[in-house]
Structures are given as structure tokens and as C-alpha cells.
């Protein structure tokens, strides 16, 4: 059941803390319309990366490459 705006105003900090603790959004009724207050989890920047096939062949072969001949002074 949605809260009225006046009930939200009376208990704003308690309601906000409850939303953060439980994760359950709260609906508010204002001028005949419903508003929802919900906690939002920040999205990791790495989540935006798209998987790509950049290695041709077996990736394990790259681990065992011997470059010591190339690194001589």
C-alpha cells in the first residue's frame, strides 16, 4: 500500500534507512500518481566491457612462450 506524501515527510529518514536495509522499494502517492523510492546498486565500469575474441589459437600457448632469446643484451 503506497504511503501518502505527508507520511513520508514525517518519517523520511526511517523510511530511507528501511529501504537501504531491506532493499524493498516504497511507493509514494502524490497528486494521484505513484512514485517509487528504491535503492540502486552502482554498476561496475568493467560490466560495460563486451567480451571479444582477440587471441587466435590456444591462449595456453601464450603462457609458455620462451622470450629469453629475444631479451639478451
PQR file with spaces between the fields and no chain letter, atoms N, CA, C, O and H, PARSE charges and radii, in Angstrom:
ATOM       1  N    UNK     1       0.851   -1.174    0.000 -0.4000 1.5000
ATOM       2  CA   UNK     1       0.000    0.000    0.000 -0.0000 2.0000
ATOM       3  C    UNK     1       0.900    1.242    0.000  0.5500 1.7000
ATOM       4  O    UNK     1       1.796    1.363    0.836 -0.5500 1.4000
ATOM       5  N    UNK     2       0.662    2.152   -0.928 -0.4000 1.5000
ATOM       6  CA   UNK     2       1.522    3.332   -1.017 -0.0000 2.0000
ATOM       7  C    UNK     2       1.315    4.289    0.165  0.5500 1.7000
ATOM       8  O    UNK     2       0.225    4.409    0.724 -0.5500 1.4000
ATOM       9  H    UNK     2      -0.066    2.054   -1.607  0.4000 1.0000
ATOM      10  N    UNK     3       2.415    4.961    0.514 -0.4000 1.5000
ATOM      11  CA   UNK     3       2.362    5.978    1.561 -0.0000 2.0000
ATOM      12  C    UNK     3       1.908    7.302    0.964  0.5500 1.7000
ATOM      13  O    UNK     3       2.112    7.559   -0.222 -0.5500 1.4000
ATOM      14  H    UNK     3       3.301    4.864    0.061  0.4000 1.0000
ATOM      15  N    UNK     4       1.309    8.120    1.768 -0.4000 1.5000
ATOM      16  CA   UNK     4       0.986    9.470    1.340 -0.0000 2.0000
ATOM      17  C    UNK     4       2.228   10.333    1.569  0.5500 1.7000
ATOM      18  O    UNK     4       3.090    9.990    2.378 -0.5500 1.4000
ATOM      19  H    UNK     4       1.143    7.912    2.732  0.4000 1.0000
ATOM      20  N    UNK     5       2.310   11.429    0.866 -0.4000 1.5000
ATOM      21  CA   UNK     5       3.483   12.293    0.956 -0.0000 2.0000
ATOM      22  C    UNK     5       3.674   12.834    2.376  0.5500 1.7000
ATOM      23  O    UNK     5       4.807   13.017    2.820 -0.5500 1.4000
ATOM      24  H    UNK     5       1.610   11.707    0.208  0.4000 1.0000
ATOM      25  N    UNK     6       2.591   13.087    3.077 -0.4000 1.5000
ATOM      26  CA   UNK     6       2.716   13.609    4.443 -0.0000 2.0000
ATOM      27  C    UNK     6       3.324   12.561    5.378  0.5500 1.7000
ATOM      28  O    UNK     6       4.094   12.912    6.271 -0.5500 1.4000
ATOM      29  H    UNK     6       1.671   12.939    2.716  0.4000 1.0000
ATOM      30  N    UNK     7       2.990   11.274    5.186 -0.4000 1.5000
ATOM      31  CA   UNK     7       3.584   10.201    5.991 -0.0000 2.0000
ATOM      32  C    UNK     7       5.075   10.070    5.675  0.5500 1.7000
ATOM      33  O    UNK     7       5.879    9.800    6.567 -0.5500 1.4000
ATOM      34  H    UNK     7       2.364   10.989    4.460  0.4000 1.0000
ATOM      35  N    UNK     8       5.435   10.258    4.428 -0.4000 1.5000
ATOM      36  CA   UNK     8       6.848   10.229    4.044 -0.0000 2.0000
ATOM      37  C    UNK     8       7.592   11.373    4.725  0.5500 1.7000
ATOM      38  O    UNK     8       8.683   11.180    5.262 -0.5500 1.4000
ATOM      39  H    UNK     8       4.782   10.478    3.704  0.4000 1.0000
ATOM      40  N    UNK     9       7.006   12.551    4.702 -0.4000 1.5000
ATOM      41  CA   UNK     9       7.638   13.722    5.306 -0.0000 2.0000
ATOM      42  C    UNK     9       7.878   13.519    6.801  0.5500 1.7000
ATOM      43  O    UNK     9       8.911   13.935    7.326 -0.5500 1.4000
ATOM      44  H    UNK     9       6.120   12.708    4.266  0.4000 1.0000
ATOM      45  N    UNK    10       6.930   12.883    7.487 -0.4000 1.5000
ATOM      46  CA   UNK    10       7.056   12.653    8.926 -0.0000 2.0000
ATOM      47  C    UNK    10       8.177   11.676    9.260  0.5500 1.7000
ATOM      48  O    UNK    10       8.840   11.824   10.287 -0.5500 1.4000
ATOM      49  H    UNK    10       6.090   12.546    7.060  0.4000 1.0000
ATOM      50  N    UNK    11       8.394   10.689    8.411 -0.4000 1.5000
ATOM      51  CA   UNK    11       9.323    9.598    8.727 -0.0000 2.0000
ATOM      52  C    UNK    11      10.376    9.394    7.637  0.5500 1.7000
ATOM      53  O    UNK    11      10.786    8.260    7.390 -0.5500 1.4000
ATOM      54  H    UNK    11       7.856   10.569    7.577  0.4000 1.0000
ATOM      55  N    UNK    12      10.813   10.442    6.994 -0.4000 1.5000
ATOM      56  CA   UNK    12      11.679   10.299    5.825 -0.0000 2.0000
ATOM      57  C    UNK    12      12.948    9.510    6.114  0.5500 1.7000
ATOM      58  O    UNK    12      13.308    8.623    5.340 -0.5500 1.4000
ATOM      59  H    UNK    12      10.481   11.364    7.194  0.4000 1.0000
ATOM      60  N    UNK    13      13.631    9.813    7.211 -0.4000 1.5000
ATOM      61  CA   UNK    13      14.904    9.134    7.487 -0.0000 2.0000
ATOM      62  C    UNK    13      14.680    7.674    7.875  0.5500 1.7000
ATOM      63  O    UNK    13      15.471    6.813    7.488 -0.5500 1.4000
ATOM      64  H    UNK    13      13.338   10.533    7.840  0.4000 1.0000
ATOM      65  N    UNK    14      13.645    7.381    8.616 -0.4000 1.5000
ATOM      66  CA   UNK    14      13.351    5.998    8.981 -0.0000 2.0000
ATOM      67  C    UNK    14      13.001    5.186    7.736  0.5500 1.7000
ATOM      68  O    UNK    14      13.447    4.049    7.587 -0.5500 1.4000
ATOM      69  H    UNK    14      13.003    8.080    8.931  0.4000 1.0000
ATOM      70  N    UNK    15      12.205    5.770    6.849 -0.4000 1.5000
ATOM      71  CA   UNK    15      11.799    5.084    5.620 -0.0000 2.0000
ATOM      72  C    UNK    15      13.006    4.857    4.707  0.5500 1.7000
ATOM      73  O    UNK    15      13.156    3.777    4.136 -0.5500 1.4000
ATOM      74  H    UNK    15      11.843    6.694    6.971  0.4000 1.0000
ATOM      75  N    UNK    16      13.860    5.862    4.570 -0.4000 1.5000
ATOM      76  CA   UNK    16      15.046    5.708    3.723 -0.0000 2.0000
ATOM      77  C    UNK    16      15.999    4.651    4.277  0.5500 1.7000
ATOM      78  O    UNK    16      16.553    3.857    3.517 -0.5500 1.4000
ATOM      79  H    UNK    16      13.738    6.739    5.034  0.4000 1.0000
ATOM      80  N    UNK    17      16.191    4.637    5.597 -0.4000 1.5000
ATOM      81  CA   UNK    17      17.046    3.613    6.208 -0.0000 2.0000
ATOM      82  C    UNK    17      16.466    2.219    6.006  0.5500 1.7000
ATOM      83  O    UNK    17      17.206    1.263    5.775 -0.5500 1.4000
ATOM      84  H    UNK    17      15.741    5.282    6.214  0.4000 1.0000
ATOM      85  N    UNK    18      15.150    2.102    6.092 -0.4000 1.5000
ATOM      86  CA   UNK    18      14.487    0.811    5.897 -0.0000 2.0000
ATOM      87  C    UNK    18      14.679    0.316    4.458  0.5500 1.7000
ATOM      88  O    UNK    18      14.899   -0.874    4.231 -0.5500 1.4000
ATOM      89  H    UNK    18      14.548    2.878    6.280  0.4000 1.0000
ATOM      90  N    UNK    19      14.596    1.228    3.499 -0.4000 1.5000
ATOM      91  CA   UNK    19      14.806    0.860    2.096 -0.0000 2.0000
ATOM      92  C    UNK    19      16.230    0.361    1.891  0.5500 1.7000
ATOM      93  O    UNK    19      16.452   -0.632    1.198 -0.5500 1.4000
ATOM      94  H    UNK    19      14.418    2.194    3.684  0.4000 1.0000
ATOM      95  N    UNK    20      17.196    1.052    2.496 -0.4000 1.5000
ATOM      96  CA   UNK    20      18.590    0.633    2.350 -0.0000 2.0000
ATOM      97  C    UNK    20      18.861   -0.716    3.001  0.5500 1.7000
ATOM      98  O    UNK    20      19.619   -1.521    2.460 -0.5500 1.4000
ATOM      99  H    UNK    20      17.016    1.858    3.059  0.4000 1.0000
ATOM     100  N    UNK    21      18.252   -0.972    4.151 -0.4000 1.5000
ATOM     101  CA   UNK    21      18.485   -2.233    4.867 -0.0000 2.0000
ATOM     102  C    UNK    21      17.804   -3.414    4.189  0.5500 1.7000
ATOM     103  O    UNK    21      18.404   -4.481    4.058 -0.5500 1.4000
ATOM     104  H    UNK    21      17.637   -0.318    4.590  0.4000 1.0000
ATOM     105  N    UNK    22      16.570   -3.239    3.762 -0.4000 1.5000
ATOM     106  CA   UNK    22      15.802   -4.362    3.223 -0.0000 2.0000
ATOM     107  C    UNK    22      15.894   -4.484    1.709  0.5500 1.7000
ATOM     108  O    UNK    22      15.762   -5.581    1.166 -0.5500 1.4000
ATOM     109  H    UNK    22      16.083   -2.372    3.869  0.4000 1.0000
ATOM     110  N    UNK    23      16.120   -3.369    1.025 -0.4000 1.5000
ATOM     111  CA   UNK    23      16.144   -3.390   -0.437 -0.0000 2.0000
ATOM     112  C    UNK    23      14.761   -3.360   -1.046  0.5500 1.7000
ATOM     113  O    UNK    23      14.622   -3.428   -2.267 -0.5500 1.4000
ATOM     114  H    UNK    23      16.228   -2.478    1.466  0.4000 1.0000
ATOM     115  N    UNK    24      13.722   -3.258   -0.206 -0.4000 1.5000
ATOM     116  CA   UNK    24      12.342   -3.239   -0.694 -0.0000 2.0000
ATOM     117  C    UNK    24      11.959   -1.800   -1.026  0.5500 1.7000
ATOM     118  O    UNK    24      12.044   -0.935   -0.154 -0.5500 1.4000
ATOM     119  H    UNK    24      13.835   -3.203    0.786  0.4000 1.0000
ATOM     120  N    UNK    25      11.539   -1.517   -2.265 -0.4000 1.5000
ATOM     121  CA   UNK    25      11.160   -0.157   -2.618 -0.0000 2.0000
ATOM     122  C    UNK    25       9.864    0.260   -1.929  0.5500 1.7000
ATOM     123  O    UNK    25       9.053   -0.581   -1.541 -0.5500 1.4000
ATOM     124  H    UNK    25      11.470   -2.220   -2.973  0.4000 1.0000
ATOM     125  N    UNK    26       9.682    1.572   -1.785 -0.4000 1.5000
ATOM     126  CA   UNK    26       8.484    2.125   -1.164 -0.0000 2.0000
ATOM     127  C    UNK    26       7.779    2.997   -2.190  0.5500 1.7000
ATOM     128  O    UNK    26       8.409    3.822   -2.851 -0.5500 1.4000
ATOM     129  H    UNK    26      10.341    2.255   -2.101  0.4000 1.0000
ATOM     130  N    UNK    27       6.471    2.813   -2.320 -0.4000 1.5000
ATOM     131  CA   UNK    27       5.661    3.617   -3.229 -0.0000 2.0000
ATOM     132  C    UNK    27       5.057    4.783   -2.462  0.5500 1.7000
ATOM     133  O    UNK    27       4.596    4.625   -1.331 -0.5500 1.4000
ATOM     134  H    UNK    27       5.959    2.143   -1.782  0.4000 1.0000
ATOM     135  N    UNK    28       5.063    5.946   -3.085 -0.4000 1.5000
ATOM     136  CA   UNK    28       4.518    7.165   -2.511 -0.0000 2.0000
ATOM     137  C    UNK    28       3.430    7.668   -3.451  0.5500 1.7000
ATOM     138  O    UNK    28       3.623    7.703   -4.666 -0.5500 1.4000
ATOM     139  H    UNK    28       5.437    6.074   -4.003  0.4000 1.0000
ATOM     140  N    UNK    29       2.296    8.054   -2.896 -0.4000 1.5000
ATOM     141  CA   UNK    29       1.217    8.611   -3.701 -0.0000 2.0000
ATOM     142  C    UNK    29       1.263   10.126   -3.593  0.5500 1.7000
ATOM     143  O    UNK    29       1.258   10.679   -2.494 -0.5500 1.4000
ATOM     144  H    UNK    29       2.139    8.025   -1.909  0.4000 1.0000
ATOM     145  N    UNK    30       1.309   10.791   -4.736 -0.4000 1.5000
ATOM     146  CA   UNK    30       1.358   12.252   -4.758 -0.0000 2.0000
ATOM     147  C    UNK    30       0.544   12.751   -5.945  0.5500 1.7000
ATOM     148  O    UNK    30       0.844   12.421   -7.092 -0.5500 1.4000
ATOM     149  H    UNK    30       1.313   10.341   -5.629  0.4000 1.0000
ATOM     150  N    UNK    31      -0.468   13.534   -5.672 -0.4000 1.5000
ATOM     151  CA   UNK    31      -1.342   14.113   -6.705 -0.0000 2.0000
ATOM     152  C    UNK    31      -1.920   13.036   -7.623  0.5500 1.7000
ATOM     153  O    UNK    31      -2.001   13.222   -8.837 -0.5500 1.4000
ATOM     154  H    UNK    31      -0.711   13.803   -4.740  0.4000 1.0000
ATOM     155  N    UNK    32      -2.316   11.919   -7.036 -0.4000 1.5000
ATOM     156  CA   UNK    32      -2.951   10.849   -7.800 -0.0000 2.0000
ATOM     157  C    UNK    32      -1.998    9.975   -8.595  0.5500 1.7000
ATOM     158  O    UNK    32      -2.443    9.088   -9.324 -0.5500 1.4000
ATOM     159  H    UNK    32      -2.250   11.768   -6.050  0.4000 1.0000
ATOM     160  N    UNK    33      -0.706   10.202   -8.474 -0.4000 1.5000
ATOM     161  CA   UNK    33       0.287    9.393   -9.196 -0.0000 2.0000
ATOM     162  C    UNK    33       1.177    8.695   -8.192  0.5500 1.7000
ATOM     163  O    UNK    33       1.317    9.138   -7.051 -0.5500 1.4000
ATOM     164  H    UNK    33      -0.344   10.922   -7.882  0.4000 1.0000
ATOM     165  N    UNK    34       1.777    7.599   -8.625 -0.4000 1.5000
ATOM     166  CA   UNK    34       2.666    6.828   -7.763 -0.0000 2.0000
ATOM     167  C    UNK    34       4.119    7.122   -8.087  0.5500 1.7000
ATOM     168  O    UNK    34       4.524    7.172   -9.248 -0.5500 1.4000
ATOM     169  H    UNK    34       1.663    7.239   -9.552  0.4000 1.0000
ATOM     170  N    UNK    35       4.882    7.313   -7.038 -0.4000 1.5000
ATOM     171  CA   UNK    35       6.336    7.476   -7.145 -0.0000 2.0000
ATOM     172  C    UNK    35       6.967    6.331   -6.381  0.5500 1.7000
ATOM     173  O    UNK    35       6.405    5.870   -5.387 -0.5500 1.4000
ATOM     174  H    UNK    35       4.553    7.273   -6.095  0.4000 1.0000
ATOM     175  N    UNK    36       8.096    5.873   -6.813 -0.4000 1.5000
ATOM     176  CA   UNK    36       8.773    4.765   -6.131 -0.0000 2.0000
ATOM     177  C    UNK    36      10.168    5.196   -5.708  0.5500 1.7000
ATOM     178  O    UNK    36      10.939    5.737   -6.501 -0.5500 1.4000
ATOM     179  H    UNK    36       8.552    6.247   -7.621  0.4000 1.0000
ATOM     180  N    UNK    37      10.477    4.943   -4.434 -0.4000 1.5000
ATOM     181  CA   UNK    37      11.822    5.173   -3.915 -0.0000 2.0000
ATOM     182  C    UNK    37      12.467    3.803   -3.757  0.5500 1.7000
ATOM     183  O    UNK    37      11.946    2.939   -3.052 -0.5500 1.4000
ATOM     184  H    UNK    37       9.851    4.503   -3.790  0.4000 1.0000
ATOM     185  N    UNK    38      13.604    3.612   -4.417 -0.4000 1.5000
ATOM     186  CA   UNK    38      14.276    2.316   -4.375 -0.0000 2.0000
ATOM     187  C    UNK    38      15.781    2.527   -4.310  0.5500 1.7000
ATOM     188  O    UNK    38      16.305    3.523   -4.810 -0.5500 1.4000
ATOM     189  H    UNK    38      14.027    4.315   -4.989  0.4000 1.0000
ATOM     190  N    UNK    39      16.457    1.589   -3.695 -0.4000 1.5000
ATOM     191  CA   UNK    39      17.925    1.616   -3.640 -0.0000 2.0000
ATOM     192  C    UNK    39      18.468    1.164   -4.997  0.5500 1.7000
ATOM     193  O    UNK    39      17.944    0.234   -5.610 -0.5500 1.4000
ATOM     194  H    UNK    39      16.031    0.780   -3.288  0.4000 1.0000
ATOM     195  N    UNK    40      19.507    1.825   -5.446 -0.4000 1.5000
ATOM     196  CA   UNK    40      20.117    1.495   -6.727 -0.0000 2.0000
ATOM     197  C    UNK    40      21.554    1.080   -6.459  0.5500 1.7000
ATOM     198  O    UNK    40      22.309    1.808   -5.814 -0.5500 1.4000
ATOM     199  H    UNK    40      19.932    2.581   -4.949  0.4000 1.0000
ATOM     200  N    UNK    41      21.928   -0.094   -6.956 -0.4000 1.5000
ATOM     201  CA   UNK    41      23.295   -0.579   -6.815 -0.0000 2.0000
ATOM     202  C    UNK    41      24.144    0.037   -7.913  0.5500 1.7000
ATOM     203  O    UNK    41      23.751    0.009   -9.080 -0.5500 1.4000
ATOM     204  H    UNK    41      21.315   -0.685   -7.480  0.4000 1.0000
ATOM     205  N    UNK    42      25.305    0.596   -7.567 -0.4000 1.5000
ATOM     206  CA   UNK    42      26.162    1.164   -8.608 -0.0000 2.0000
ATOM     207  C    UNK    42      26.682    0.063   -9.530  0.5500 1.7000
ATOM     208  O    UNK    42      27.016   -1.035   -9.086 -0.5500 1.4000
ATOM     209  H    UNK    42      25.625    0.619   -6.619  0.4000 1.0000
ATOM     210  N    UNK    43      26.740    0.375  -10.794 -0.4000 1.5000
ATOM     211  CA   UNK    43      27.197   -0.586  -11.783 -0.0000 2.0000
ATOM     212  C    UNK    43      28.706   -0.444  -11.966  0.5500 1.7000
ATOM     213  O    UNK    43      29.222    0.670  -12.059 -0.5500 1.4000
ATOM     214  H    UNK    43      26.468    1.267  -11.155  0.4000 1.0000
ATOM     215  N    UNK    44      29.397   -1.550  -12.016 -0.4000 1.5000
ATOM     216  CA   UNK    44      30.841   -1.544  -12.207 -0.0000 2.0000
ATOM     217  C    UNK    44      31.185   -1.072  -13.626  0.5500 1.7000
ATOM     218  O    UNK    44      30.493   -1.412  -14.586 -0.5500 1.4000
ATOM     219  H    UNK    44      28.978   -2.455  -11.941  0.4000 1.0000
ATOM     220  N    UNK    45      32.245   -0.297  -13.743 -0.4000 1.5000
ATOM     221  CA   UNK    45      32.681    0.140  -15.065 -0.0000 2.0000
ATOM     222  C    UNK    45      33.096   -1.057  -15.919  0.5500 1.7000
ATOM     223  O    UNK    45      32.937   -1.042  -17.139 -0.5500 1.4000
ATOM     224  H    UNK    45      32.807   -0.020  -12.963  0.4000 1.0000
ATOM     225  N    UNK    46      33.626   -2.083  -15.275 -0.4000 1.5000
ATOM     226  CA   UNK    46      34.046   -3.266  -16.027 -0.0000 2.0000
ATOM     227  C    UNK    46      32.855   -4.033  -16.594  0.5500 1.7000
ATOM     228  O    UNK    46      33.007   -4.795  -17.549 -0.5500 1.4000
ATOM     229  H    UNK    46      33.756   -2.095  -14.284  0.4000 1.0000
ATOM     230  N    UNK    47      31.671   -3.838  -16.014 -0.4000 1.5000
ATOM     231  CA   UNK    47      30.483   -4.518  -16.520 -0.0000 2.0000
ATOM     232  C    UNK    47      30.106   -4.011  -17.913  0.5500 1.7000
ATOM     233  O    UNK    47      29.372   -4.683  -18.638 -0.5500 1.4000
ATOM     234  H    UNK    47      31.547   -3.219  -15.239  0.4000 1.0000
ATOM     235  N    UNK    48      30.604   -2.828  -18.295 -0.4000 1.5000
ATOM     236  CA   UNK    48      30.311   -2.278  -19.618 -0.0000 2.0000
ATOM     237  C    UNK    48      31.141   -2.915  -20.725  0.5500 1.7000
ATOM     238  O    UNK    48      30.817   -2.776  -21.904 -0.5500 1.4000
ATOM     239  H    UNK    48      31.201   -2.281  -17.706  0.4000 1.0000
ATOM     240  N    UNK    49      32.209   -3.614  -20.350 -0.4000 1.5000
ATOM     241  CA   UNK    49      33.064   -4.232  -21.359 -0.0000 2.0000
ATOM     242  C    UNK    49      32.347   -5.390  -22.045  0.5500 1.7000
ATOM     243  O    UNK    49      31.636   -6.171  -21.412 -0.5500 1.4000
ATOM     244  H    UNK    49      32.472   -3.727  -19.392  0.4000 1.0000
ATOM     245  N    UNK    50      32.555   -5.476  -23.350 -0.4000 1.5000
ATOM     246  CA   UNK    50      31.971   -6.565  -24.119 -0.0000 2.0000
ATOM     247  C    UNK    50      33.038   -7.635  -24.339  0.5500 1.7000
ATOM     248  O    UNK    50      34.180   -7.309  -24.661 -0.5500 1.4000
ATOM     249  H    UNK    50      33.132   -4.842  -23.864  0.4000 1.0000
ATOM     250  N    UNK    51      32.678   -8.903  -24.170 -0.4000 1.5000
ATOM     251  CA   UNK    51      33.669   -9.957  -24.426 -0.0000 2.0000
ATOM     252  C    UNK    51      34.059   -9.973  -25.909  0.5500 1.7000
ATOM     253  O    UNK    51      33.209   -9.846  -26.790 -0.5500 1.4000
ATOM     254  H    UNK    51      31.750   -9.168  -23.908  0.4000 1.0000
ATOM     255  N    UNK    52      35.335  -10.129  -26.157 -0.4000 1.5000
ATOM     256  CA   UNK    52      35.828  -10.144  -27.540 -0.0000 2.0000
ATOM     257  C    UNK    52      36.823  -11.301  -27.697  0.5500 1.7000
ATOM     258  O    UNK    52      37.544  -11.650  -26.763 -0.5500 1.4000
ATOM     259  H    UNK    52      36.025  -10.233  -25.441  0.4000 1.0000
ATOM     260  N    UNK    53      36.842  -11.874  -28.875 -0.4000 1.5000
ATOM     261  CA   UNK    53      37.798  -12.932  -29.191 -0.0000 2.0000
ATOM     262  C    UNK    53      39.004  -12.285  -29.871  0.5500 1.7000
ATOM     263  O    UNK    53      38.980  -12.032  -31.076 -0.5500 1.4000
ATOM     264  H    UNK    53      36.255  -11.590  -29.634  0.4000 1.0000
ATOM     265  N    UNK    54      40.048  -12.020  -29.106 -0.4000 1.5000
ATOM     266  CA   UNK    54      41.220  -11.346  -29.647 -0.0000 2.0000
ATOM     267  C    UNK    54      42.394  -12.281  -29.879  0.5500 1.7000
ATOM     268  O    UNK    54      43.306  -11.946  -30.635 -0.5500 1.4000
ATOM     269  H    UNK    54      40.069  -12.226  -28.128  0.4000 1.0000
ATOM     270  N    UNK    55      42.390  -13.430  -29.252 -0.4000 1.5000
ATOM     271  CA   UNK    55      43.504  -14.363  -29.374 -0.0000 2.0000
ATOM     272  C    UNK    55      43.147  -15.420  -30.404  0.5500 1.7000
ATOM     273  O    UNK    55      42.120  -16.092  -30.301 -0.5500 1.4000
ATOM     274  H    UNK    55      41.650  -13.703  -28.638  0.4000 1.0000
ATOM     275  N    UNK    56      44.015  -15.554  -31.400 -0.4000 1.5000
ATOM     276  CA   UNK    56      43.820  -16.589  -32.404 -0.0000 2.0000
ATOM     277  C    UNK    56      44.627  -17.798  -31.961  0.5500 1.7000
ATOM     278  O    UNK    56      45.851  -17.712  -31.856 -0.5500 1.4000
ATOM     279  H    UNK    56      44.849  -15.009  -31.484  0.4000 1.0000
ATOM     280  N    UNK    57      43.985  -18.898  -31.705 -0.4000 1.5000
ATOM     281  CA   UNK    57      44.672  -20.094  -31.245 -0.0000 2.0000
ATOM     282  C    UNK    57      44.383  -20.360  -29.781  0.5500 1.7000
ATOM     283  O    UNK    57      43.409  -19.861  -29.219 -0.5500 1.4000
ATOM     284  H    UNK    57      42.991  -18.968  -31.791  0.4000 1.0000
ATOM     285  N    UNK    58      45.249  -21.156  -29.178 -0.4000 1.5000
ATOM     286  CA   UNK    58      45.070  -21.559  -27.783 -0.0000 2.0000
ATOM     287  C    UNK    58      45.750  -20.546  -26.856  0.5500 1.7000
ATOM     288  O    UNK    58      46.954  -20.326  -26.989 -0.5500 1.4000
ATOM     289  H    UNK    58      46.041  -21.562  -29.635  0.4000 1.0000
ATOM     290  N    UNK    59      45.026  -19.927  -25.930 -0.4000 1.5000
ATOM     291  CA   UNK    59      45.638  -18.963  -25.014 -0.0000 2.0000
ATOM     292  C    UNK    59      46.721  -19.577  -24.136  0.5500 1.7000
ATOM     293  O    UNK    59      47.634  -18.868  -23.712 -0.5500 1.4000
ATOM     294  H    UNK    59      44.048  -20.106  -25.822  0.4000 1.0000
ATOM     295  N    UNK    60      46.649  -20.854  -23.858 -0.4000 1.5000
ATOM     296  CA   UNK    60      47.673  -21.521  -23.042 -0.0000 2.0000
ATOM     297  C    UNK    60      49.034  -21.497  -23.732  0.5500 1.7000
ATOM     298  O    UNK    60      50.064  -21.496  -23.058 -0.5500 1.4000
ATOM     299  H    UNK    60      45.908  -21.430  -24.203  0.4000 1.0000
ATOM     300  N    UNK    61      49.054  -21.476  -25.058 -0.4000 1.5000
ATOM     301  CA   UNK    61      50.326  -21.413  -25.786 -0.0000 2.0000
ATOM     302  C    UNK    61      51.064  -20.105  -25.491  0.5500 1.7000
ATOM     303  O    UNK    61      52.295  -20.089  -25.491 -0.5500 1.4000
ATOM     304  H    UNK    61      48.217  -21.477  -25.606  0.4000 1.0000
ATOM     305  N    UNK    62      50.358  -19.032  -25.246 -0.4000 1.5000
ATOM     306  CA   UNK    62      50.986  -17.745  -24.942 -0.0000 2.0000
ATOM     307  C    UNK    62      51.688  -17.763  -23.595  0.5500 1.7000
ATOM     308  O    UNK    62      52.688  -17.070  -23.408 -0.5500 1.4000
ATOM     309  H    UNK    62      49.358  -19.045  -25.246  0.4000 1.0000
ATOM     310  N    UNK    63      51.183  -18.536  -22.667 -0.4000 1.5000
ATOM     311  CA   UNK    63      51.767  -18.604  -21.333 -0.0000 2.0000
ATOM     312  C    UNK    63      53.147  -19.243  -21.377  0.5500 1.7000
ATOM     313  O    UNK    63      54.024  -18.879  -20.594 -0.5500 1.4000
ATOM     314  H    UNK    63      50.371  -19.099  -22.819  0.4000 1.0000
ATOM     315  N    UNK    64      53.345  -20.183  -22.276 -0.4000 1.5000
ATOM     316  CA   UNK    64      54.573  -20.967  -22.298 -0.0000 2.0000
ATOM     317  C    UNK    64      55.570  -20.518  -23.370  0.5500 1.7000
ATOM     318  O    UNK    64      56.469  -21.285  -23.716 -0.5500 1.4000
ATOM     319  H    UNK    64      52.633  -20.479  -22.912  0.4000 1.0000
ATOM     320  N    UNK    65      55.442  -19.325  -23.896 -0.4000 1.5000
ATOM     321  CA   UNK    65      56.392  -18.817  -24.887 -0.0000 2.0000
ATOM     322  C    UNK    65      57.692  -18.448  -24.176  0.5500 1.7000
ATOM     323  O    UNK    65      57.673  -17.818  -23.119 -0.5500 1.4000
ATOM     324  H    UNK    65      54.712  -18.702  -23.616  0.4000 1.0000
ATOM     325  N    UNK    66      58.814  -18.845  -24.762 -0.4000 1.5000
ATOM     326  CA   UNK    66      60.131  -18.548  -24.183 -0.0000 2.0000
ATOM     327  C    UNK    66      60.732  -17.360  -24.941  0.5500 1.7000
ATOM     328  O    UNK    66      61.147  -17.502  -26.092 -0.5500 1.4000
ATOM     329  H    UNK    66      58.829  -19.357  -25.621  0.4000 1.0000
ATOM     330  N    UNK    67      60.776  -16.209  -24.305 -0.4000 1.5000
ATOM     331  CA   UNK    67      61.302  -14.995  -24.913 -0.0000 2.0000
ATOM     332  C    UNK    67      62.732  -14.706  -24.494  0.5500 1.7000
ATOM     333  O    UNK    67      63.275  -13.658  -24.845 -0.5500 1.4000
ATOM     334  H    UNK    67      60.439  -16.095  -23.371  0.4000 1.0000
ATOM     335  N    UNK    68      63.357  -15.614  -23.749 -0.4000 1.5000
ATOM     336  CA   UNK    68      64.699  -15.338  -23.223 -0.0000 2.0000
ATOM     337  C    UNK    68      65.706  -15.055  -24.349  0.5500 1.7000
ATOM     338  O    UNK    68      66.633  -14.272  -24.143 -0.5500 1.4000
ATOM     339  H    UNK    68      62.917  -16.465  -23.464  0.4000 1.0000
ATOM     340  N    UNK    69      65.557  -15.655  -25.505 -0.4000 1.5000
ATOM     341  CA   UNK    69      66.476  -15.395  -26.638 -0.0000 2.0000
ATOM     342  C    UNK    69      66.352  -13.951  -27.125  0.5500 1.7000
ATOM     343  O    UNK    69      67.337  -13.362  -27.570 -0.5500 1.4000
ATOM     344  H    UNK    69      64.804  -16.292  -25.672  0.4000 1.0000
ATOM     345  N    UNK    70      65.172  -13.390  -27.046 -0.4000 1.5000
ATOM     346  CA   UNK    70      64.929  -12.037  -27.528 -0.0000 2.0000
ATOM     347  C    UNK    70      65.408  -10.969  -26.553  0.5500 1.7000
ATOM     348  O    UNK    70      65.643   -9.833  -26.965 -0.5500 1.4000
ATOM     349  H    UNK    70      64.372  -13.868  -26.685  0.4000 1.0000
ATOM     350  N    UNK    71      65.560  -11.298  -25.271 -0.4000 1.5000
ATOM     351  CA   UNK    71      65.851  -10.314  -24.244 -0.0000 2.0000
ATOM     352  C    UNK    71      67.335  -10.190  -23.913  0.5500 1.7000
ATOM     353  O    UNK    71      67.691   -9.481  -22.972 -0.5500 1.4000
ATOM     354  H    UNK    71      65.369  -12.221  -24.935  0.4000 1.0000
ATOM     355  N    UNK    72      68.187  -10.843  -24.644 -0.4000 1.5000
ATOM     356  CA   UNK    72      69.620  -10.743  -24.383 -0.0000 2.0000
ATOM     357  C    UNK    72      70.120   -9.345  -24.666  0.5500 1.7000
ATOM     358  O    UNK    72      69.662   -8.706  -25.613 -0.5500 1.4000
ATOM     359  H    UNK    72      67.898  -11.419  -25.409  0.4000 1.0000
ATOM     360  N    UNK    73      71.078   -8.842  -23.839 -0.4000 1.5000
ATOM     361  CA   UNK    73      71.657   -7.507  -24.130 -0.0000 2.0000
ATOM     362  C    UNK    73      72.631   -7.523  -25.275  0.5500 1.7000
ATOM     363  O    UNK    73      73.188   -6.483  -25.625 -0.5500 1.4000
ATOM     364  H    UNK    73      71.450   -9.361  -23.069  0.4000 1.0000
